[in-house]
Amino acid sequence: MCPTSEKKELVGVGITMQDRVDKLMKGSLDLHVHSGPSVMSRKLDHLGAVKEASKAGQRGILIKDHYYAGAPLVNLLKPLIVEYDVELFSGIPLNNTSGGLNPFAVDTFLKSGAKLVWMPTSSAANHIRSTHRKTRLATSRPMKKAEAISVVDHKGNLVDEVKEILDLIAEFDAILSSGHLHISEIWPLFEEAKARGVNRRLVNHPSYVVGASLSDMAELTGSGAYVEHSASFYIESKFLCYTHEELAQHIKASGFERTILGSDLGQDGNPTPVEGMMAFIELILSLGFKDEDVEKMVSRNSARLIGLDE
């Protein structure tokens, strides 16, 4: 039998929305944190992000920068963050600054502890096309103009460098993120990745830049991939672009079993990653989603994806 306090919790007696949010934050993971240093303006640095996550009771965070691989910084920081009891991860983005689709860089940083390989983001041909007359991923200072990268050739076939990179990801059992590729590139990429033994496949913010439809989201998770919905596009932030109704549609399309929630925050002028995740969780609960389903998306699925819980 459950103690009386647990019974109350199960039926929601005396439990506030803040109580529910706080409980769901404990043990959660945010695999999309944009802390600094960076050539992009950041609200907090990597150590600050760890401290904030620890205070909220989060289990771990993954730091991301579009311009450099964070794995060496994770190795540097780990001895300094033991007291905070937060797992820290990072990866390598295959943008121009990493040499693009560069198997040598992937090999080096996977051997340095990278847990995730992002296909091109700011250097993706799809991303560059999408920024026409728009400003996305603004930097503190003007950067050298990006050279557009696609993972497919003019016939739609994956280029050889990508196949070599997929083999490396499979060898290290790392996560493959589709970055800012278009959904038309993601389908052949993920099909080849699955055939080559890449078991951890992730699409970040499928509705934003990527161009995935609701049916795409359902098919992605149905095929064994994970889909991440980013708080920054649904809560009050500089990047807010979707309605509450659209958020509900996106979650229902991807389902609860292979969907994760990330903040995609850390930028100046935005909520911090923890503030964003808390607001995101509250919003999703307010839309009528169950606590146990939100727990899957903020904790259980992310832990399975990153390899903490198999």
Order of alpha helices (4+ residues) and beta strands (2+ residues): alpha-alpha-beta-alpha-beta-alpha-beta-beta-alpha-beta-alpha-alpha-beta-alpha-beta-alpha-beta-alpha-beta-alpha-alpha-alpha
